[in-house]
C-alpha cells in the first residue's frame, strides 16, 4: 500500500512540474507544440505506468517465490514422504504461524519457518518500496527533461493511452483463456478419478468420501443432475416472478405513468439493485419462508423449512430492477418515428407498445433478461440461507434443493487438497456451469440478431 502511495505522489509531482515548466515556456513567448496539460499528462503516465506494472509483478511473484524459499529451507528429509496435498497443508500451517495464528504446540522447525517467512516478507516490502522510489524518481527526471517547445507531448500521451487500451484488451482475452484452461485442466483431473458417464448422468450427489480406511462413509456419488435440477428450479421460479413484473413495470413507467410517478417510482425500484444479497437472505428466512410454511399448513400442503420457492421468490425481487431498467432503456431507445407513425395510423397507445415498440426493443430486453438469468444462476447467499445445502433430484418448488454455486463454495471451504475427487468436483461443476451459461449467451445473441435485422 505504501508503495502505491509513493508512486502516486511521484506521478502527481511529475504532472505538476511538467505543466508548470510548459506554462513557463509558453508565457515566455515561445509557442508550444502541445498545451501544458499534455506535458503534465506525459510525465504522469511515464512515471505511473511502468512502476505500477513493476509493483503488480512484484506482488504477484512475491508469494510463490517466498513460499519456495521457505519450503526449501526446511530441515532435510521433511518433504520427502509428503504428497502434494500434504505439502500444501504444511505450507498453510507455516503461513498461519507467520500470521500469529498458532494452534497447539507446533514443532520448533515450523516456528522457525514461520519466523523466516515474516522476515522475508518484511525484506520484500522494503525492497519494493526502495525500488519504487528509485524508478519513480528516475522516470520523473526523464519526463522533466522532455519539456520543450518542440516536444510532441500530445502524441506521446496518445501513444501511451493507445498502448494501455491494447494491453487491457490483451489481458482480458488471456484472462478468459486462462479461466477456461484452468477449468479444463482441473476437470480433466476429476474425470480421471470419476467416470464421465457417472458425472453427467448420475442421479445422486454425495461428494463426501472416507478420509481414513477405518472410517465409515459413503464411497461418494458425483452425479451433477440433482445439483443442476436445483439450480434450474430456483432460476425458473425467480424468472417466472421477475420477468413479468419487471417488464410490466418498465412498460408502465415508460409509456403510461405520469412524469411525477415515473420520477419517484423508478429510483425507488432501482434501490432494490443495491441491497446486499445477505439482506435478501435474511428476508427470505425471516419473512418469506415462514409465510409459505404458514400458507402450506393452512391448505394442508407439506412445505419444507427451506424451499426453492422461497429462495426463487426473494431472488426475483432482486432481479426485478435489472429487467425493469434494461427494458425501460431499450424502450426509450426506440426511434420516436416508429411511435409517431403507429399513432398516426390510428393505433392506440397499448397497440403501439405491444406491436411496435416492444418488438423493436427486444434486443435490449433480451440483454436485461440474460443478465437476470446470469445473476440467478450465480447467486449463492440467498440459496444457502433459504433453500438449503442438500442436493435432491426434484422439481417440486416446495422442497429443499441446492444449486451449483452453493456446492462449489461448500466443496472449497477450508484448507482442502486439490487431489481428491471431492475438491476436484467443484471445478467440474464450474465447467458445466460455464457451458450452460455459454449456451444461454449464444441463444440470446441469435435472438438479438434476428430482431435487430428486422428493425434496422
RAHUWO-V238492 format. One record per pair of residues at least 12 apart in sequence whose C-alpha atoms are under 10 Angstrom apart, sorted by the first residue. I is the first residue (numbers start at 1). J is the second residue. D is the distance in whole Angstrom. If there is no record, write none. Layout:
{{I J D} {I J D}}
This chain:
{{1 125 10} {1 129 10} {2 125 9} {2 126 10} {2 128 10} {2 129 7} {2 132 10} {3 51 10} {3 52 9} {3 55 8} {3 125 8} {3 126 9} {3 128 7} {3 129 5} {3 130 9} {3 131 9} {3 132 6} {3 133 8} {4 48 10} {4 51 9} {4 52 8} {4 55 8} {4 56 10} {4 129 9} {4 132 8} {5 129 10} {6 129 8} {6 130 10} {6 132 7} {6 133 7} {6 136 9} {7 47 8} {7 48 7} {7 49 10} {7 51 7} {7 52 8} {7 55 9} {7 129 9} {7 132 7} {7 133 7} {7 135 9} {7 136 7} {7 137 9} {8 44 9} {8 47 9} {8 48 7} {8 51 10} {8 52 9} {8 136 9} {9 48 10} {9 133 10} {9 136 9} {10 43 10} {10 44 8} {10 47 7} {10 48 8} {10 132 10} {10 133 8} {10 135 10} {10 136 6} {10 137 7} {10 139 9} {10 140 7} {11 40 9} {11 41 9} {11 42 10} {11 43 7} {11 44 5} {11 45 7} {11 46 8} {11 47 5} {11 48 6} {11 49 9} {11 51 10} {11 136 8} {11 137 9} {11 139 9} {11 140 8} {12 40 9} {12 41 9} {12 43 9} {12 44 6} {12 45 10} {12 47 9} {12 48 9} {12 140 10} {13 40 9} {13 43 9} {13 44 8} {13 47 10} {13 140 8} {14 39 9} {14 40 7} {14 41 9} {14 42 9} {14 43 5} {14 44 6} {14 45 9} {14 46 9} {14 47 8} {14 48 10} {14 136 9} {14 137 9} {14 139 9} {14 140 6} {14 141 8} {14 143 8} {14 144 7} {15 36 10} {15 37 8} {15 38 9} {15 39 7} {15 40 4} {15 41 6} {15 42 8} {15 43 5} {15 44 5} {15 45 9} {15 46 10} {15 47 9} {15 140 9} {15 143 9} {15 144 9} {16 36 10} {16 37 9} {16 39 9} {16 40 6} {16 41 9} {16 43 9} {16 44 9} {17 39 9} {17 40 7} {17 43 9} {17 140 9} {17 143 10} {17 144 7} {17 147 10} {18 36 8} {18 37 8} {18 38 9} {18 39 6} {18 40 5} {18 41 8} {18 42 8} {18 43 7} {18 44 9} {18 140 9} {18 143 8} {18 144 6} {18 145 9} {18 146 9} {18 147 7} {18 148 10} {19 35 9} {19 36 5} {19 37 6} {19 38 8} {19 39 6} {19 40 5} {19 41 8} {19 42 10} {19 43 9} {19 144 10} {19 147 9} {20 36 8} {20 37 9} {20 39 9} {20 40 8} {21 36 8} {21 39 9} {21 40 9} {21 144 8} {21 147 7} {21 148 9} {22 34 9} {22 35 8} {22 36 5} {22 37 8} {22 38 9} {22 39 7} {22 40 8} {22 144 10} {22 147 6} {22 148 7} {22 149 8} {23 35 8} {23 36 6} {23 37 9} {23 39 10} {24 36 9} {25 147 9} {25 148 8} {25 149 7} {26 148 10} {26 149 8} {30 148 10} {30 149 7} {30 150 10} {31 148 10} {31 149 6} {31 150 9} {32 147 10} {32 148 8} {32 149 4} {32 150 7} {32 151 8} {32 152 9} {32 153 10} {33 148 9} {33 149 6} {33 150 6} {33 151 7} {33 152 6} {33 153 8} {33 154 8} {34 148 10} {34 149 8} {34 150 8} {34 151 8} {34 152 6} {34 153 6} {34 154 6} {34 155 9} {35 149 10} {35 152 10} {35 153 8} {35 154 8} {36 147 9} {36 153 9} {36 154 10} {37 153 9} {37 154 9} {38 152 9} {38 153 6} {38 154 5} {38 155 9} {38 156 9} {38 157 7} {38 158 10} {39 143 9} {39 144 9} {39 146 9} {39 147 7} {39 148 9} {39 151 9} {39 152 9} {39 153 5} {39 154 7} {39 156 9} {39 157 8} {40 143 9} {40 144 9} {40 147 9} {40 153 9} {40 157 10} {41 153 8} {41 154 9} {41 156 9} {41 157 7} {42 143 7} {42 144 10} {42 146 9} {42 147 10} {42 152 10} {42 153 6} {42 154 8} {42 155 9} {42 156 7} {42 157 5} {42 158 9} {42 160 8} {43 139 8} {43 140 7} {43 141 9} {43 142 9} {43 143 5} {43 144 7} {43 145 10} {43 146 9} {43 147 9} {43 153 9} {43 156 10} {43 157 9} {44 139 10} {44 140 8} {44 143 9} {44 157 9} {45 139 10} {45 140 10} {45 143 9} {45 156 10} {45 157 8} {45 160 7} {45 161 9} {46 136 9} {46 139 7} {46 140 8} {46 142 9} {46 143 7} {46 156 9} {46 157 9} {46 160 8} {47 135 8} {47 136 6} {47 137 8} {47 138 9} {47 139 5} {47 140 6} {47 141 9} {47 142 9} {47 143 8} {48 135 10} {48 136 8} {48 139 9} {48 140 9} {49 160 9} {49 164 9} {50 135 9} {50 136 9} {50 139 9} {51 131 9} {51 132 6} {51 133 9} {51 134 10} {51 135 7} {51 136 7} {51 139 9} {52 132 9} {52 136 10} {54 128 9} {54 131 9} {54 132 8} {54 135 10} {55 128 7} {55 129 9} {55 131 9} {55 132 8} {58 124 9} {58 125 10} {58 128 7} {59 124 9} {59 125 9} {59 128 9} {62 120 10} {62 121 8} {62 124 8} {62 125 9} {63 121 9} {66 116 9} {66 117 7} {66 118 10} {66 120 7} {66 121 8} {66 124 9} {67 91 8} {67 94 10} {67 95 9} {67 117 8} {67 120 10} {68 91 10} {69 113 10} {69 116 9} {69 117 9} {69 120 9} {70 91 9} {70 94 9} {70 112 10} {70 113 6} {70 114 8} {70 115 10} {70 116 7} {70 117 6} {70 120 9} {71 87 9} {71 90 9} {71 91 8} {71 94 9} {71 113 8} {71 117 10} {72 113 10} {73 109 10} {73 112 10} {73 113 8} {73 116 9} {74 109 7} {74 110 8} {74 112 9} {74 113 7} {75 109 7} {75 110 10} {75 113 10} {78 109 10} {83 417 10} {83 419 9} {84 417 8} {84 418 8} {84 419 8} {85 415 10} {85 416 8} {85 417 5} {85 418 7} {85 419 7} {85 420 9} {86 416 10} {86 417 8} {87 417 9} {88 415 8} {88 416 9} {88 417 7} {88 418 9} {89 415 7} {89 416 8} {89 417 8} {90 110 9} {91 110 10} {91 113 10} {91 114 9} {92 415 8} {93 106 9} {93 110 8} {93 111 10} {93 114 9} {93 415 10} {94 106 10} {94 109 10} {94 110 6} {94 111 7} {94 112 9} {94 113 7} {94 114 5} {94 115 9} {94 116 10} {94 117 8} {95 110 10} {95 113 9} {95 114 6} {95 115 10} {95 117 8} {95 118 9} {96 114 8} {97 110 8} {97 111 7} {97 112 9} {97 113 9} {97 114 5} {97 115 8} {97 117 9} {97 118 9} {98 110 10} {98 111 8} {98 112 9} {98 113 8} {98 114 4} {98 115 6} {98 116 8} {98 117 6} {98 118 6} {98 119 9} {98 121 10} {99 114 8} {99 115 10} {99 117 9} {99 118 8} {100 114 9} {100 115 10} {100 118 10} {179 431 10} {180 431 8} {180 434 9} {182 427 9} {182 431 10} {183 424 10} {183 426 10} {183 427 6} {183 428 7} {183 429 9} {183 430 7} {183 431 6} {183 432 10} {183 434 9} {184 427 8} {184 428 8} {184 430 10} {184 431 7} {185 427 9} {185 428 10} {186 418 9} {186 419 9} {186 423 10} {186 424 6} {186 425 9} {186 426 9} {186 427 6} {186 428 7} {186 431 9} {187 424 7} {187 425 8} {187 426 9} {187 427 6} {187 428 5} {187 429 9} {187 430 9} {187 431 7} {187 432 10} {188 424 9} {188 427 9} {188 428 8} {189 418 9} {189 419 8} {189 420 9} {189 421 9} {189 424 7} {189 425 9} {189 427 10} {189 428 9} {190 418 10} {190 419 9} {190 420 8} {190 421 6} {190 422 9} {190 423 9} {190 424 5} {190 425 6} {190 426 9} {190 427 8} {190 428 7} {191 421 9} {191 424 9} {191 425 9} {191 428 8} {192 421 9} {193 419 10} {193 420 8} {193 421 7} {193 424 9} {194 220 10} {194 221 9} {194 222 8} {194 223 10} {194 421 7} {194 424 10} {194 425 9} {195 222 9} {195 223 10} {196 222 10} {196 223 9} {197 223 9} {198 221 8} {198 222 7} {198 223 6} {198 224 9} {199 221 8} {199 222 5} {199 223 4} {199 224 6} {199 225 8} {199 425 9} {199 428 9} {199 429 9} {200 222 9} {200 223 6} {200 224 6} {200 225 7} {200 432 9} {201 222 9} {201 223 6} {201 224 7} {201 225 7} {201 226 10} {202 221 8} {202 222 7} {202 223 4} {202 224 7} {202 225 7} {202 226 8} {203 221 9} {203 222 8} {203 223 5} {203 224 7} {203 225 6} {203 226 6} {203 227 9} {203 391 10} {203 392 9} {203 393 7} {204 220 9} {204 221 6} {204 222 7} {204 223 5} {204 224 7} {204 225 8} {204 226 7} {204 227 9} {204 391 8} {204 392 8} {204 393 8} {205 220 8} {205 221 5} {205 222 5} {205 223 5} {205 224 6} {205 225 8} {205 226 7} {205 227 7} {205 390 9} {205 391 6} {205 392 8} {205 393 9} {205 407 10} {206 218 8} {206 219 9} {206 220 5} {206 221 5} {206 222 6} {206 223 8} {206 224 10} {206 390 9} {206 391 8} {206 422 9} {207 219 8} {207 220 5} {207 221 6} {207 222 6} {207 223 9} {207 407 10} {207 411 8} {207 421 8} {207 422 5} {207 423 9} {207 425 8} {207 426 10} {208 220 5} {208 221 8} {208 222 9} {208 411 9} {208 421 9} {208 422 7} {208 423 10} {209 221 9} {209 420 9} {209 421 8} {209 422 7} {220 421 9} {220 422 8} {221 421 10} {221 422 10} {222 421 9} {222 422 9} {222 425 8} {222 428 10} {222 429 10} {223 425 10} {224 391 9} {224 393 10} {224 404 9} {224 425 9} {224 428 9} {224 429 7} {224 432 9} {225 391 9} {225 392 9} {225 393 7} {225 394 10} {226 390 10} {226 391 6} {226 392 5} {226 393 4} {226 394 7} {226 395 10} {226 401 8} {226 402 8} {226 403 9} {226 404 9} {227 389 10} {227 390 9} {227 391 6} {227 392 7} {227 393 8} {227 394 10} {227 401 8} {227 402 6} {227 403 5} {227 404 6} {227 405 9} {227 406 9} {227 407 8} {227 429 9} {228 377 10} {228 391 9} {228 392 10} {228 393 9} {228 401 10} {228 402 8} {228 403 6} {228 404 6} {228 405 10} {228 429 9} {228 432 9} {228 433 9} {228 436 10} {229 391 9} {229 392 8} {229 393 7} {229 394 7} {229 395 7} {229 401 8} {229 402 9} {229 403 8} {229 404 9} {230 308 8} {230 383 10} {230 387 9} {230 390 10} {230 391 7} {230 392 7} {230 393 7} {230 394 7} {230 395 7} {230 396 9} {230 397 9} {230 399 10} {230 400 9} {230 401 5} {230 402 5} {230 403 5} {230 404 8} {231 308 9} {231 312 10} {231 376 9} {231 377 7} {231 378 9} {231 379 10} {231 383 9} {231 401 8} {231 402 7} {231 403 4} {231 404 6} {231 405 9} {231 406 10} {231 433 10} {232 308 10} {232 376 9} {232 377 8} {232 395 9} {232 402 10} {232 403 8} {232 404 10} {233 308 7} {233 309 8} {233 312 8} {233 394 9} {233 395 6} {233 396 8} {233 397 7} {233 401 9} {233 402 10} {233 403 9} {234 307 9} {234 308 5} {234 309 7} {234 310 9} {234 311 7} {234 312 5} {234 313 8} {234 315 8} {234 316 10} {234 376 8} {234 377 8} {234 383 8} {234 387 9} {234 395 9} {234 397 8} {234 401 8} {234 402 9} {234 403 8} {235 308 9} {235 309 10} {235 311 9} {235 312 7} {235 313 10} {235 315 8} {235 316 9} {235 372 9} {235 373 7} {235 374 9} {235 375 9} {235 376 6} {235 377 6} {235 378 10} {235 379 10} {235 403 10} {236 308 10} {236 309 10} {236 312 8} {236 313 10} {236 316 10} {236 373 9} {236 376 9} {236 377 10} {236 397 10} {237 308 8} {237 309 7} {237 310 9} {237 311 9} {237 312 5} {237 313 7} {237 314 10} {237 315 9} {237 316 8} {237 376 10} {237 397 8} {238 308 9} {238 309 8} {238 310 9} {238 311 8} {238 312 4} {238 313 6} {238 314 8} {238 315 6} {238 316 4} {238 317 8} {238 318 9} {238 319 8} {238 320 9} {238 372 9} {238 373 9} {238 376 7} {239 312 8} {239 313 9} {239 315 9} {239 316 6} {239 317 10} {239 319 8} {239 320 9} {239 323 10} {239 369 8} {239 372 8} {239 373 7} {239 376 8} {240 312 9} {240 313 9} {240 316 8} {241 312 8} {241 313 7} {241 314 9} {241 315 9} {241 316 6} {241 317 8} {241 319 9} {241 320 9} {242 312 9} {242 313 8} {242 314 10} {242 315 8} {242 316 5} {242 317 7} {242 318 8} {242 319 6} {242 320 5} {242 321 9} {242 322 9} {242 323 8} {242 324 9} {242 369 9} {242 372 9} {243 316 8} {243 319 8} {243 320 7} {243 322 10} {243 323 7} {243 324 8} {243 368 10} {243 369 7} {243 372 9} {244 320 9} {244 323 9} {244 324 10} {245 316 9} {245 317 9} {245 319 10} {245 320 7} {245 321 10} {245 323 9} {245 324 8} {246 269 10} {246 316 9} {246 317 9} {246 319 8} {246 320 5} {246 321 7} {246 322 8} {246 323 5} {246 324 4} {246 325 8} {246 326 9} {246 327 8} {246 328 9} {246 368 10} {246 369 9} {247 320 9} {247 321 10} {247 323 7} {247 324 6} {247 325 9} {247 326 9} {247 327 7} {247 328 8} {247 358 10} {247 365 8} {247 368 10} {247 369 10} {248 323 10} {248 324 8} {248 327 9} {249 265 10} {249 266 9} {249 269 9} {249 320 9} {249 321 10} {249 323 9} {249 324 6} {249 325 9} {249 327 9} {249 328 9} {250 262 10} {250 266 9} {250 320 10} {250 321 9} {250 323 8} {250 324 5} {250 325 7} {250 326 8} {250 327 6} {250 328 5} {250 329 9} {250 330 10} {250 331 9} {251 324 8} {251 327 8} {251 328 7} {251 331 8} {251 350 10} {251 353 8} {251 354 10} {251 357 10} {251 358 9} {252 328 9} {253 265 8} {253 266 7} {253 324 9} {253 328 8} {254 266 10} {254 327 9} {254 328 6} {254 329 9} {254 331 7} {254 332 7} {254 353 10} {255 328 9} {255 331 9} {255 332 9} {255 349 8} {255 350 9} {255 352 10} {255 353 8} {255 357 10} {256 349 8} {256 350 9} {266 321 9} {266 324 9} {266 325 8} {266 328 10} {267 321 10} {268 321 10} {269 320 8} {269 321 6} {269 322 10} {269 324 8} {269 325 9} {270 318 10} {270 320 9} {270 321 5} {270 322 8} {270 324 9} {270 325 8} {271 318 10} {271 321 8} {272 317 8} {272 318 6} {272 319 8} {272 320 8} {272 321 6} {272 322 9} {273 317 9} {273 318 6} {273 319 7} {273 320 8} {273 321 6} {273 322 7} {274 318 9} {274 321 9} {275 318 8} {276 318 9} {276 381 10} {277 314 10} {277 315 9} {277 318 8} {277 379 8} {277 380 9} {277 381 6} {277 382 6} {277 383 10} {278 380 9} {278 381 6} {278 382 7} {278 384 10} {278 385 8} {279 381 9} {279 382 9} {280 311 9} {280 314 6} {280 315 8} {280 317 9} {280 318 8} {280 381 9} {280 382 6} {280 385 9} {280 386 9} {281 310 10} {281 311 8} {281 314 8} {281 315 9} {281 380 10} {281 381 6} {281 382 4} {281 383 8} {281 384 8} {281 385 6} {281 386 6} {281 387 10} {282 314 10} {282 381 10} {282 382 8} {282 385 7} {282 386 8} {283 310 10} {283 311 10} {283 314 8} {283 382 9} {283 385 10} {283 386 9} {284 306 9} {284 307 10} {284 309 10} {284 310 6} {284 311 7} {284 312 9} {284 313 8} {284 314 6} {284 315 9} {284 382 8} {284 383 9} {284 385 8} {284 386 6} {284 387 9} {285 305 9} {285 306 8} {285 310 8} {285 311 9} {285 314 10} {285 382 9} {285 385 7} {285 386 6} {285 387 9} {286 386 9} {287 310 9} {288 309 9} {288 310 6} {288 311 9} {288 313 8} {288 314 8} {288 386 9} {289 303 9} {289 304 9} {289 305 7} {289 306 7} {289 307 7} {289 308 10} {289 309 8} {289 310 5} {289 311 8} {289 313 10} {289 314 10} {289 386 7} {289 387 9} {290 303 10} {290 305 8} {290 306 9} {290 310 9} {291 310 9} {292 304 9} {292 305 9} {292 306 10} {292 307 9} {292 309 8} {292 310 7} {292 398 9} {293 305 7} {293 306 9} {293 307 9} {293 310 10} {293 398 9} {296 398 9} {301 398 9} {302 398 8} {302 399 9} {303 397 9} {303 398 5} {303 399 7} {303 400 9} {304 387 9} {304 397 10} {304 398 6} {304 399 5} {304 400 6} {305 386 8} {305 387 8} {305 388 9} {305 398 9} {305 399 8} {305 400 8} {306 383 9} {306 384 9} {306 385 8} {306 386 5} {306 387 5} {306 388 6} {306 389 9} {306 398 8} {306 399 7} {306 400 5} {306 401 8} {306 402 10} {307 383 9} {307 386 6} {307 387 5} {307 388 8} {307 396 9} {307 397 6} {307 398 5} {307 399 5} {307 400 5} {307 401 7} {307 402 9} {308 383 8} {308 386 8} {308 387 5} {308 388 9} {308 395 9} {308 396 8} {308 397 5} {308 398 6} {308 399 6} {308 400 6} {308 401 6} {308 402 8} {308 403 10} {309 386 9} {309 387 8} {309 396 9} {309 397 5} {309 398 6} {309 399 8} {309 400 9} {309 401 10} {310 382 9} {310 383 9} {310 386 6} {310 387 7} {310 397 8} {310 398 8} {310 399 10} {310 400 10} {311 381 10} {311 382 6} {311 383 6} {311 384 9} {311 385 8} {311 386 5} {311 387 6} {311 388 9} {311 397 9} {311 400 10} {311 401 10} {312 376 8} {312 382 9} {312 383 8} {312 386 9} {312 387 9} {312 397 9} {314 382 8} {314 383 10} {314 386 9} {315 372 10} {315 375 9} {315 376 7} {315 379 8} {315 382 7} {315 383 9} {316 372 9} {316 376 8} {318 372 9} {318 375 9} {318 376 9} {319 368 10} {319 369 9} {319 371 9} {319 372 6} {319 373 9} {319 375 8} {319 376 8} {320 368 10} {320 369 10} {320 372 8} {321 368 10} {321 372 9} {322 367 10} {322 368 6} {322 369 8} {322 370 10} {322 371 7} {322 372 6} {322 375 10} {323 364 10} {323 365 7} {323 366 9} {323 367 9} {323 368 5} {323 369 6} {323 370 9} {323 371 8} {323 372 7} {323 373 10} {324 365 9} {324 368 8} {324 369 9} {325 365 9} {325 368 8} {326 361 10} {326 363 10} {326 364 6} {326 365 6} {326 366 9} {326 367 7} {326 368 5} {326 369 8} {326 371 9} {327 358 9} {327 361 8} {327 362 8} {327 363 9} {327 364 6} {327 365 5} {327 366 8} {327 367 9} {327 368 7} {327 369 9} {328 361 9} {328 364 9} {328 365 8} {328 368 10} {329 361 9} {329 364 8} {329 365 9} {329 368 10} {330 357 9} {330 358 9} {330 360 9} {330 361 5} {330 362 8} {330 363 8} {330 364 5} {330 365 6} {330 366 10} {330 367 9} {330 368 9} {331 353 9} {331 357 6} {331 358 7} {331 359 9} {331 360 8} {331 361 5} {331 362 9} {331 364 8} {331 365 8} {332 357 9} {332 361 9} {333 357 10} {333 360 9} {333 361 8} {333 364 9} {334 356 9} {334 357 7} {334 358 9} {334 359 10} {334 360 7} {334 361 6} {334 455 10} {335 357 9} {335 360 9} {336 357 10} {338 352 9} {338 356 7} {338 357 7} {338 360 9} {339 352 7} {339 353 8} {339 356 7} {339 357 7} {340 352 9} {341 356 10} {342 355 9} {342 356 7} {342 357 9} {356 455 10} {359 451 8} {359 452 10} {359 454 10} {359 455 9} {360 451 7} {360 452 8} {360 454 8} {360 455 6} {360 456 9} {361 448 10} {361 451 9} {361 452 9} {361 455 9} {362 447 8} {362 448 7} {362 449 10} {362 450 10} {362 451 7} {362 452 8} {363 444 9} {363 445 9} {363 446 10} {363 447 7} {363 448 5} {363 449 8} {363 450 9} {363 451 7} {363 452 7} {364 448 8} {364 452 10} {365 448 9} {366 444 7} {366 445 9} {366 447 8} {366 448 7} {367 441 9} {367 444 8} {367 445 9} {367 448 8} {369 444 9} {370 437 10} {370 440 8} {370 441 7} {370 443 10} {370 444 7} {371 441 10} {373 437 9} {373 440 9} {374 437 7} {374 440 9} {374 441 10} {377 403 8} {377 404 8} {377 405 8} {377 433 8} {377 436 10} {377 437 9} {378 403 9} {378 404 8} {378 405 6} {378 406 9} {378 433 9} {378 437 10} {379 403 9} {379 404 9} {379 405 7} {379 406 8} {380 402 9} {380 403 8} {380 404 9} {380 405 6} {380 406 5} {380 407 9} {380 408 10} {380 409 8} {381 405 9} {381 406 8} {382 406 10} {383 400 10} {383 401 9} {383 402 7} {383 403 7} {383 405 9} {383 406 7} {384 401 10} {384 402 8} {384 403 9} {384 405 10} {384 406 7} {384 407 10} {384 410 10} {386 400 9} {386 401 10} {386 402 10} {387 399 8} {387 400 5} {387 401 6} {387 402 6} {387 403 9} {388 400 6} {388 401 6} {388 402 6} {388 403 9} {388 406 9} {389 401 7} {389 402 5} {389 403 8} {389 406 7} {389 407 7} {389 410 8} {390 402 6} {390 403 9} {390 406 10} {390 407 9} {391 403 8} {391 404 10} {391 407 9} {404 426 9} {404 429 6} {404 430 8} {404 432 9} {404 433 7} {405 426 9} {405 429 8} {405 430 8} {405 433 9} {406 426 10} {407 425 9} {407 426 7} {407 429 8} {407 430 10} {408 423 9} {408 424 10} {408 425 8} {408 426 5} {408 427 8} {408 428 9} {408 429 7} {408 430 7} {409 426 8} {410 423 10} {410 426 9} {411 423 6} {411 424 9} {411 425 8} {411 426 6} {411 427 10} {412 424 9} {412 425 10} {412 426 7} {412 427 10}}
